[in-house]
Amino acid sequence: IPSLFALGDARRPLQETAALVEDIVHTQLITMLHHACEGAALRGSRVISPEDILFLMRRDKRKLARLLKYLQFRDYKSKILKTLDDEDTQAESGPAGANQRRQRLAQDFLVWMDQTGELLSLAERQEIDPIKQERMERLERQTRNMDPAQYAEFCESRQLSFAKKASKFRDWLDCSSLELKPNSMAMEILSYLAYETVAQIVDLSLLVKQEMTAKTNPVSHVISASYIHYNTHAEQVKKDPDSPEATPPSTPGSSHSSKPVLQGNGSVDGRARQRKRKKSCPATVEPPSGAIQPCHIREAIRRYNYRHTVCTQRETCTTFPQLIFFFFFLIHVLKVITTACYTLDLKGWFRCFTFSVHVLTCKIKVIDC
């Protein structure tokens, strides 16, 4: 729940929303662990290492670049803590590469896996991450109207992570049921991916929430949250004139001389019973309007899965015709070469080659259709 608040949700997130996010993150991490376990078994490794997780993330270049920066930050943090703890000069004069084992391990694996150098260049780029920049701007707008107590709570929520409780995080993932167990560096990466998954769910849910709010009330998205809260509160006061907020505050001298307003059966006891019924009625308890609802998360996940499915189908549809194209191209090239060898006629060879290209073009058009 504090993680949701630190990533852009309301100060008091809903329990149902937190439970749904936890279920989604748990399912995603378990699936990734099983795929990483299969990859480690194919490599002949005894444990799940960071290489197996990096291999699964090779297609998502933005997340991979963000992960490499996180590993670099972890190396810098370990180096600073080691420098502060060690007082011996011999420890400070040790090899510099010993404090960069995470970053060096990731780069060595990318060098082995990447043939074009595209993935390796992600770690060397110094450009601003647009997603992270958008999150920081949103959190800056969120903290503008906070008082010192709220901002202190927000800062404490920002410091929470899955990596600080490694044993509980390992038990939560049920790593004991796996054939191959992840090592410590793999658990660091999984804890980071868990936090990143929560952040992405909050990002998509806030977009869905904004769209739904704009459809239901076209003016509410341009009004500040504080104004909406006070305006709603004032309307409730007008509808309920007998509430304590509607009655003017009595002065100390006139507190005993003021007559109570009678309602219902005309007695003060009837008014007290009516107030008790209003306070105990569960229908008056509404969730906070600014909090992310479970329907927002479900709609965000539905859109994400649909986009991922469409992209996968497009990749499959563009790859399959290319394979067929090369197959028919090789067949026609062999036919042209065979014909040229038998006839030794250059004009006939050129006509055969032109006809083959024309046939291939027609077949590709039919395949694309």
C-alpha positions as CSV (number, residue, x, y, z in Angstrom):
1,I,0.0,0.0,0.0
2,P,2.7,2.6,0.8
3,S,4.4,1.7,-2.6
4,L,1.2,2.7,-4.4
5,F,1.1,6.0,-2.6
6,A,4.8,6.6,-3.5
7,L,4.1,5.9,-7.2
8,G,1.2,8.3,-7.6
9,D,-1.9,6.8,-6.0
10,A,-3.9,8.4,-3.2
11,R,-2.6,8.7,0.3
12,R,-4.9,5.9,1.5
13,P,-5.1,3.4,-1.4
14,L,-7.8,0.8,-1.4
15,Q,-7.2,-2.7,0.1
16,E,-8.8,-4.3,-3.0
17,T,-6.5,-2.4,-5.3
18,A,-3.4,-3.4,-3.3
19,A,-4.5,-7.1,-3.3
20,L,-5.1,-7.0,-7.1
21,V,-1.7,-5.4,-7.8
22,E,0.0,-8.0,-5.5
23,D,-1.7,-10.8,-7.3
24,I,-0.6,-9.5,-10.7
25,V,3.0,-8.9,-9.7
26,H,3.2,-12.3,-8.1
27,T,1.9,-14.0,-11.2
28,Q,4.3,-12.2,-13.5
29,L,7.3,-12.9,-11.3
30,I,6.4,-16.6,-10.9
31,T,6.1,-16.9,-14.7
32,M,9.4,-15.2,-15.2
33,L,11.1,-17.5,-12.7
34,H,9.8,-20.6,-14.5
35,H,11.1,-19.3,-17.8
36,A,14.4,-18.4,-16.3
37,C,14.6,-21.9,-14.7
38,E,14.1,-23.5,-18.1
39,G,16.9,-21.3,-19.6
40,A,19.3,-22.1,-16.8
41,A,18.6,-25.8,-17.3
42,L,19.4,-25.6,-21.0
43,R,22.6,-23.8,-20.2
44,G,23.5,-26.6,-17.7
45,S,23.7,-24.1,-14.8
46,R,22.9,-25.2,-11.2
47,V,21.3,-21.9,-10.2
48,I,19.2,-19.1,-11.8
49,S,21.7,-16.3,-12.6
50,P,21.2,-12.8,-13.9
51,E,22.1,-13.9,-17.4
52,D,18.8,-15.9,-17.5
53,I,16.7,-12.9,-16.6
54,L,18.6,-10.6,-19.0
55,F,18.0,-13.1,-21.8
56,L,14.2,-12.9,-21.1
57,M,14.3,-9.1,-21.3
58,R,16.3,-8.8,-24.5
59,R,13.3,-7.7,-26.6
60,D,12.2,-4.9,-24.3
61,K,15.1,-2.4,-24.7
62,R,13.7,0.3,-22.5
63,K,13.3,-1.9,-19.5
64,L,16.7,-3.5,-20.2
65,A,18.4,-0.1,-20.3
66,R,16.6,0.9,-17.0
67,L,17.8,-2.4,-15.4
68,L,21.4,-1.8,-16.5
69,K,21.3,1.7,-14.9
70,Y,19.9,0.1,-11.7
71,L,22.7,-2.4,-11.6
72,Q,25.2,0.4,-12.1
73,F,23.6,2.3,-9.2
74,R,23.8,-0.7,-7.0
75,D,27.5,-1.0,-7.8
76,Y,28.1,2.6,-6.9
77,K,26.1,2.2,-3.7
78,S,28.1,-0.9,-2.7
79,K,31.4,1.0,-3.4
80,I,30.4,4.0,-1.2
81,L,29.3,1.8,1.7
82,K,32.4,-0.3,1.5
83,T,34.5,2.9,1.5
84,L,32.7,4.2,4.5
85,D,33.0,1.0,6.4
86,D,36.6,0.2,5.7
87,E,39.2,2.3,7.5
88,D,42.2,0.6,6.1
89,T,44.1,2.2,3.2
90,Q,44.8,-1.2,1.7
91,A,41.1,-1.8,1.2
92,E,40.8,1.5,-0.6
93,S,43.7,0.7,-2.9
94,G,42.1,-2.6,-4.1
95,P,41.1,-3.3,-7.6
96,A,38.4,-1.0,-9.0
97,G,36.6,-3.7,-10.9
98,A,35.8,-5.6,-7.7
99,N,33.1,-3.0,-6.9
100,Q,31.5,-3.2,-10.4
101,R,30.7,-6.9,-10.5
102,R,27.0,-6.5,-11.3
103,Q,27.6,-4.1,-14.2
104,R,30.5,-6.1,-15.6
105,L,28.6,-9.3,-15.4
106,A,25.7,-7.8,-17.3
107,Q,27.9,-6.3,-20.0
108,D,29.9,-9.5,-20.5
109,F,26.7,-11.4,-21.1
110,L,25.4,-8.7,-23.5
111,V,28.6,-8.9,-25.4
112,W,28.2,-12.7,-25.7
113,M,24.5,-12.5,-26.7
114,D,24.3,-9.4,-28.8
115,Q,25.8,-9.7,-32.3
116,T,24.9,-6.2,-33.5
117,G,26.0,-4.2,-30.5
118,E,22.5,-2.6,-30.1
119,L,21.9,-4.0,-26.6
120,L,25.4,-3.2,-25.4
121,S,25.0,0.4,-26.4
122,L,22.0,0.8,-24.0
123,A,24.3,0.8,-21.0
124,E,26.5,3.6,-22.6
125,R,23.6,5.9,-23.5
126,Q,23.2,9.0,-21.3
127,E,19.8,10.1,-22.6
128,I,16.9,10.8,-20.3
129,D,14.3,8.1,-19.8
130,P,10.9,9.6,-20.8
131,I,8.9,7.2,-18.6
132,K,11.0,7.9,-15.5
133,Q,10.9,11.6,-16.3
134,E,7.1,11.5,-16.5
135,R,6.9,9.7,-13.2
136,M,9.1,12.3,-11.5
137,E,7.0,15.2,-12.9
138,R,3.8,13.5,-11.7
139,L,5.2,13.0,-8.2
140,E,6.4,16.6,-8.2
141,R,2.8,17.8,-8.9
142,Q,1.5,15.4,-6.3
143,T,3.7,16.8,-3.5
144,R,3.1,20.5,-4.2
145,N,0.1,20.8,-1.8
146,M,1.5,18.4,0.9
147,D,2.1,19.6,4.5
148,P,5.3,18.5,6.3
149,A,3.6,15.5,7.9
150,Q,2.2,14.2,4.5
151,Y,5.5,14.9,2.8
152,A,7.4,12.9,5.5
153,E,5.0,10.0,5.0
154,F,5.5,10.3,1.3
155,C,9.3,10.2,1.7
156,E,9.1,7.1,3.9
157,S,7.0,5.4,1.3
158,R,9.5,6.2,-1.4
159,Q,12.2,4.4,0.5
160,L,10.4,1.1,0.6
161,S,11.5,-1.7,-1.7
162,F,11.3,-5.4,-2.0
163,A,15.1,-5.8,-1.7
164,K,15.2,-4.7,1.9
165,K,13.3,-7.9,3.0
166,A,15.0,-10.5,0.9
167,S,14.0,-13.5,3.0
168,K,10.3,-12.6,3.0
169,F,10.5,-11.8,-0.7
170,R,12.0,-15.2,-1.4
171,D,9.3,-16.9,0.6
172,W,6.6,-14.9,-1.1
173,L,7.9,-16.1,-4.5
174,D,8.1,-19.7,-3.2
175,C,11.6,-20.3,-4.5
176,S,11.8,-23.6,-2.6
177,S,9.5,-25.3,-5.0
178,L,11.7,-24.6,-8.0
179,E,14.3,-27.1,-9.3
180,L,16.9,-24.4,-9.7
181,K,17.1,-21.6,-7.0
182,P,18.0,-18.0,-8.0
183,N,21.2,-16.6,-6.5
184,S,21.5,-13.3,-4.7
185,M,22.1,-11.2,-7.7
186,A,19.1,-12.7,-9.5
187,M,17.0,-11.9,-6.4
188,E,18.1,-8.3,-6.6
189,I,17.0,-8.1,-10.2
190,L,13.6,-9.7,-9.4
191,S,13.0,-7.3,-6.5
192,Y,13.7,-4.4,-8.9
193,L,11.4,-5.9,-11.5
194,A,8.7,-6.3,-8.9
195,Y,8.9,-2.6,-8.0
196,E,9.0,-1.7,-11.7
197,T,5.9,-3.8,-12.4
198,V,4.0,-2.0,-9.7
199,A,5.1,1.3,-11.1
200,Q,4.0,0.4,-14.6
201,I,0.6,-0.8,-13.4
202,V,0.1,2.5,-11.6
203,D,1.1,4.4,-14.7
204,L,-1.4,2.6,-16.9
205,S,-4.1,2.7,-14.3
206,L,-3.8,6.5,-13.8
207,L,-4.2,6.9,-17.6
208,V,-7.3,4.8,-17.6
209,K,-8.6,6.6,-14.5
210,Q,-8.1,10.0,-16.3
211,E,-10.0,8.8,-19.4
212,M,-12.9,7.4,-17.3
213,T,-13.1,10.6,-15.3
214,A,-13.1,12.7,-18.5
215,K,-16.0,10.6,-19.9
216,T,-18.2,10.8,-16.8
217,N,-17.5,14.5,-15.9
218,P,-15.9,16.6,-18.6
219,V,-15.0,19.4,-16.1
220,S,-13.5,17.4,-13.3
221,H,-10.1,16.8,-15.0
222,V,-9.4,20.6,-15.1
223,I,-10.4,21.2,-11.5
224,S,-8.0,20.6,-8.6
225,A,-8.6,17.7,-6.3
226,S,-8.8,20.0,-3.2
227,Y,-11.6,22.1,-4.9
228,I,-13.6,19.0,-5.7
229,H,-13.3,17.7,-2.2
230,Y,-14.4,21.0,-0.6
231,N,-17.2,21.6,-3.1
232,T,-18.6,18.1,-2.4
233,H,-18.3,18.7,1.3
234,A,-20.2,22.0,1.0
235,E,-23.0,20.3,-1.0
236,Q,-23.4,17.7,1.7
237,V,-23.6,20.4,4.3
238,K,-26.4,22.2,2.4
239,K,-28.3,18.9,2.0
240,D,-28.0,18.1,5.7
241,P,-28.7,21.3,7.6
242,D,-28.8,19.6,11.0
243,S,-25.2,18.4,10.8
244,P,-22.7,19.9,13.2
245,E,-20.9,21.6,10.4
246,A,-24.0,23.4,9.3
247,T,-24.8,24.9,12.7
248,P,-22.9,28.1,13.5
249,P,-20.5,27.8,16.4
250,S,-22.0,29.0,19.6
251,T,-20.2,31.5,21.8
252,P,-19.4,30.5,25.4
253,G,-22.1,32.8,26.7
254,S,-24.9,31.6,24.5
255,S,-24.1,27.9,24.6
256,H,-26.8,27.1,27.2
257,S,-29.4,29.6,25.9
258,S,-29.5,28.2,22.4
259,K,-32.5,26.0,21.6
260,P,-32.0,22.8,19.7
261,V,-33.7,22.3,16.4
262,L,-36.3,19.6,16.6
263,Q,-36.8,17.1,13.8
264,G,-38.5,13.8,13.3
265,N,-40.8,13.2,16.2
266,G,-40.1,16.7,17.7
267,S,-37.8,15.5,20.5
268,V,-34.1,15.9,21.1
269,D,-33.8,12.1,21.6
270,G,-35.2,11.5,18.1
271,R,-32.6,13.8,16.7
272,A,-29.8,11.9,18.5
273,R,-31.1,8.6,17.3
274,Q,-31.2,10.0,13.7
275,R,-27.6,11.0,14.0
276,K,-26.5,7.6,15.3
277,R,-28.3,5.9,12.3
278,K,-26.5,8.2,9.9
279,K,-23.1,7.5,11.5
280,S,-23.6,3.7,11.6
281,C,-25.0,3.5,8.1
282,P,-22.5,1.7,5.8
283,A,-23.9,3.3,2.7
284,T,-22.5,6.6,3.6
285,V,-18.9,5.3,3.6
286,E,-17.5,5.8,0.2
287,P,-14.0,5.1,-1.1
288,P,-11.7,8.1,-1.7
289,S,-12.4,9.6,-5.1
290,G,-8.7,10.1,-5.9
291,A,-7.7,6.5,-5.3
292,I,-7.2,3.9,-8.1
293,Q,-10.1,1.5,-8.3
294,P,-9.7,-2.2,-9.2
295,C,-11.7,-1.5,-12.4
296,H,-9.0,0.8,-13.5
297,I,-6.3,-1.8,-13.0
298,R,-8.3,-4.5,-14.9
299,E,-8.9,-2.2,-17.8
300,A,-5.2,-1.3,-17.9
301,I,-4.1,-4.9,-17.9
302,R,-6.7,-5.7,-20.6
303,R,-5.3,-3.0,-22.9
304,Y,-1.7,-4.0,-22.2
305,N,-2.4,-7.6,-23.1
306,Y,-4.3,-6.6,-26.2
307,R,-1.4,-4.4,-27.4
308,H,1.1,-7.1,-26.6
309,T,-0.9,-9.7,-28.5
310,V,-1.3,-7.5,-31.6
311,C,2.4,-6.7,-31.7
312,T,3.2,-10.4,-31.5
313,Q,0.9,-11.3,-34.3
314,R,2.3,-8.5,-36.5
315,E,5.8,-9.8,-35.9
316,T,4.7,-13.3,-36.8
317,C,2.9,-12.2,-39.9
318,T,5.9,-10.2,-41.1
319,T,8.4,-12.9,-40.5
320,F,6.5,-15.8,-42.1
321,P,6.1,-14.2,-45.6
322,Q,9.8,-13.3,-45.5
323,L,10.8,-17.0,-45.0
324,I,8.5,-18.0,-47.9
325,F,10.0,-15.3,-50.1
326,F,13.5,-16.5,-49.5
327,F,12.5,-20.1,-50.1
328,F,10.9,-19.4,-53.5
329,F,13.7,-17.0,-54.4
330,L,16.3,-19.8,-53.9
331,I,14.2,-22.2,-55.9
332,H,13.9,-19.8,-58.9
333,V,17.6,-18.9,-58.7
334,L,18.5,-22.5,-59.0
335,K,16.2,-22.9,-62.0
336,V,17.7,-19.8,-63.7
337,I,21.2,-21.1,-63.1
338,T,20.3,-24.5,-64.5
339,T,18.7,-23.0,-67.6
340,A,21.7,-20.8,-68.2
341,C,24.1,-23.7,-67.9
342,Y,22.1,-25.7,-70.5
343,T,21.4,-23.0,-73.0
344,L,24.4,-20.7,-72.5
345,D,22.2,-17.9,-73.8
346,L,22.5,-14.6,-71.9
347,K,19.3,-13.2,-73.3
348,G,17.3,-16.3,-72.4
349,W,19.0,-16.2,-68.9
350,F,17.9,-12.5,-68.4
351,R,14.3,-13.3,-69.5
352,C,14.1,-16.2,-67.1
353,F,15.5,-14.1,-64.3
354,T,13.0,-11.3,-65.0
355,F,10.1,-13.7,-65.2
356,S,11.2,-15.3,-61.8
357,V,11.3,-11.8,-60.1
358,H,7.8,-11.1,-61.5
359,V,6.4,-14.4,-60.2
360,L,8.0,-13.8,-56.8
361,T,6.4,-10.3,-56.6
362,C,2.9,-11.8,-57.4
363,K,3.3,-14.5,-54.8
364,I,4.4,-12.0,-52.1
365,K,1.3,-9.8,-52.9
366,V,-0.9,-12.9,-52.5
367,I,0.8,-13.8,-49.2
368,D,0.4,-10.3,-47.8
369,C,-3.2,-10.3,-48.7
